[in-house]
Amino acid sequence: MPKSNVRKKAVYTPPSKTSAVKVSPRWLAPVMVTSWILGIGWIAAYYVVSNTGPVFGPLGNWNLLIGFALIIFGVVLSTKWR
């Protein structure tokens, strides 16, 4: 019976463990959570106050954009968290 061919594949060598572990900055998590809370709070306050007062009145529906921008900013920061 003929002998089977031997593989000429290189032996697996695992990557070295000298690479440094990435750590997120200390300010990232508090800013991320604060941004989420402020965004949700801004939208909720806009619906409760309903276009009255000096803050929400002149902005109109732009208040929704401000709230969603804060929430999206928090989500973007969450992608940087390690």
Sequence and secondary structure as in RCSB ss.txt:
>XXXX:A:sequence
MPKSNVRKKAVYTPPSKTSAVKVSPRWLAPVMVTSWILGIGWIAAYYVVSNTGPVFGPLGNWNLLIGFALIIFGV
VLSTKWR
>XXXX:A:secstr
                TTS      TTHHHHHHHHHHHHHHHHHHHHHH S HHHHTTTTTHHHHHHHHHHHHHH
HHHHT  
